């Protein structure tokens, strides 16, 4: 990362913290995502060069560093950084809740194989990420949860707000 990366990261985080009281992110395991694909002598890995390039790109972006700065800026202003389970956020239709990897036509395009809903893939995933947090907050407050929230929130895992690193909850 360049020497200008930290001030830019801090400026962007500050802007977000000033505009929003709650920010919801996927709880990405960047350490796992950037593991080597080398394999062993007996079982060599495939696509090692591509994986190395992807690892470099992920690490150059400094996702974890940005998340840390953002959490600090939000906390200074009384806001919260909430993290949700990232599984299937980009494969779930934000309109009908169907999960199908085939719906993700490309890096940028999402078209639901069930209902035909079309959207930019990142926009669709962002709606799912926000809904997962919203569904968790509703359950925590003791309100009834709609079928839509259960489907989008992921019924295979217990719902509830994930604890923040400071021990506070969303």
Phi, psi and omega per residue, in radians:
X1 nan 2.549 -3.136
X2 -1.314 2.895 3.134
X3 -1.189 -0.316 3.114
X4 -1.521 -0.103 -3.083
X5 -1.072 -0.765 -3.084
X6 -1.141 -0.837 3.099
X7 -1.065 -0.679 3.116
X8 -1.128 -0.802 3.124
X9 -1.017 -0.782 -3.125
X10 -1.152 -0.692 3.129
X11 -1.136 -0.767 3.126
X12 -1.140 -0.771 3.129
X13 -1.080 -0.727 3.125
X14 -1.106 -0.749 3.112
X15 -1.049 -0.781 3.127
X16 -1.120 -0.776 -3.114
X17 -1.125 -0.562 3.104
X18 -1.266 -0.555 -3.064
X19 -1.579 -0.420 -3.040
X20 -2.307 2.392 3.116
X21 -1.437 -0.524 3.135
X22 -2.282 2.323 3.083
X23 -2.143 2.316 -3.113
X24 -1.987 2.192 3.122
X25 -2.184 2.781 2.986
X26 -1.294 2.487 3.112
X27 -1.489 1.307 -3.060
X28 -1.396 2.399 3.100
X29 -1.657 1.421 -3.058
X30 -1.093 -0.535 3.107
X31 -1.085 -0.774 3.116
X32 -1.202 -0.651 -3.099
X33 -1.176 -0.431 -3.066
X34 -1.883 0.344 3.063
X35 -1.143 2.650 3.141
X36 -1.175 2.629 3.088
X37 -1.929 0.436 -3.024
X38 -1.136 -0.681 -3.089
X39 1.366 -2.711 -3.141
X40 -2.229 3.049 3.111
X41 -1.120 -0.722 3.141
X42 -1.239 -0.607 -3.111
X43 -2.293 1.362 -3.122
X44 -1.148 2.569 -3.127
X45 -1.388 2.862 3.084
X46 -1.938 2.742 3.100
X47 0.996 0.640 -3.100
X48 -1.091 -0.745 -3.125
X49 -1.117 -0.732 3.127
X50 -1.117 -0.747 -3.140
X51 -1.124 -0.704 3.110
X52 -1.079 -0.711 3.107
X53 -1.134 -0.723 3.100
X54 -1.118 -0.767 3.114
X55 -1.013 -0.802 -3.134
X56 -1.056 -0.767 -3.129
X57 -1.107 -0.738 3.129
X58 -1.109 -0.823 -3.086
X59 -1.204 -0.579 3.111
X60 -1.152 -0.517 -3.141
X61 -1.258 -0.429 3.099
X62 1.151 0.794 -3.094
X63 -0.964 -0.838 -3.085
X64 -1.130 -0.712 3.116
X65 -1.094 -0.743 3.112
X66 -1.110 -0.752 3.121
X67 -1.042 -0.723 3.136
X68 -1.119 -0.822 3.127
X69 -1.109 -0.752 3.133
X70 -1.073 -0.772 3.124
X71 -1.056 -0.726 3.120
X72 -1.120 -0.782 -3.129
X73 -1.132 -0.703 3.107
X74 -1.133 -0.790 -3.120
X75 -1.085 -0.677 3.095
X76 -1.013 -0.526 -3.087
X77 -1.809 0.188 3.122
X78 1.389 0.253 -3.140
X79 -1.643 -3.117 -3.084
X80 -2.343 2.509 2.977
X81 -1.908 2.060 -3.124
X82 -1.935 2.465 3.134
X83 -2.108 2.392 -3.117
X84 -2.108 2.799 3.109
X85 -1.051 2.180 -3.071
X86 -1.448 -0.110 -3.057
X87 -1.033 2.195 3.031
X88 1.149 0.254 3.129
X89 -1.087 -0.562 -3.119
X90 -1.594 -0.099 -3.140
X91 -1.903 -0.062 -3.112
X92 -1.675 2.327 3.091
X93 -1.332 2.183 3.141
X94 -1.315 -0.203 3.123
X95 -1.565 -0.785 -3.051
X96 -2.047 -0.217 3.107
X97 1.519 0.007 3.133
X98 -1.184 2.443 3.101
X99 -1.923 2.072 -3.122
X100 -2.726 2.078 -3.123
X101 -1.089 -0.444 3.127
X102 -1.201 -0.335 3.121
X103 -1.194 -0.418 3.106
X104 -1.476 1.558 -3.036
X105 -1.137 -0.658 -3.125
X106 -2.722 -3.072 3.120
X107 -1.039 -0.566 -3.051
X108 -1.880 -0.213 -2.982
X109 -2.057 2.322 3.067
X110 -2.159 2.240 3.042
X111 -2.421 2.003 -3.083
X112 -1.150 2.237 3.109
X113 -1.272 -0.322 -3.120
X114 -1.557 -0.949 -3.022
X115 -1.919 -0.141 3.108
X116 1.491 0.017 3.127
X117 -0.983 2.372 3.124
X118 -2.128 2.461 3.087
X119 -2.864 2.895 2.966
X120 -1.136 2.376 -3.037
X121 -1.023 -0.687 -3.138
X122 -1.205 -0.667 3.114
X123 -1.138 -0.778 3.105
X124 -1.035 -0.813 3.138
X125 -1.114 -0.680 3.139
X126 -1.089 -0.675 3.085
X127 -1.098 -0.756 3.134
X128 -1.117 -0.702 3.127
X129 -1.112 -0.807 3.120
X130 -1.089 -0.754 3.136
X131 -1.114 -0.629 3.115
X132 -1.078 -0.722 3.113
X133 -1.219 -0.731 3.138
X134 -1.080 -0.747 3.108
X135 -1.077 -0.698 3.121
X136 -1.108 -0.724 -3.137
X137 -1.155 -0.669 3.137
X138 -1.107 -0.769 3.134
X139 -1.102 -0.745 -3.117
X140 -1.113 -0.581 3.139
X141 -1.414 -0.044 3.077
X142 1.454 0.255 3.127
X143 -1.527 2.787 3.082
X144 -1.213 2.523 -3.109
X145 -1.811 2.268 -3.131
X146 -1.248 2.808 3.089
X147 -1.056 -0.668 3.134
X148 -1.064 -0.779 -3.128
X149 -1.154 -0.644 3.116
X150 -1.156 -0.790 -3.128
X151 -1.094 -0.831 -3.090
X152 -1.338 -0.595 -3.120
X153 -1.298 -0.307 3.109
X154 1.637 1.594 -3.079
X155 -1.248 -0.220 -3.102
X156 -1.376 -0.082 3.132
X157 -2.258 2.689 3.102
X158 -1.162 2.374 3.127
X159 -1.491 2.598 3.128
X160 2.731 2.700 -3.127
X161 -1.254 2.359 3.102
X162 -1.251 2.501 3.112
X163 -1.199 2.504 3.055
X164 -1.407 2.904 -3.125
X165 -1.084 -0.483 3.132
X166 -1.456 0.010 3.129
X167 1.576 -0.177 3.119
X168 -1.390 2.780 3.130
X169 -1.995 2.755 3.119
X170 -1.219 nan nan
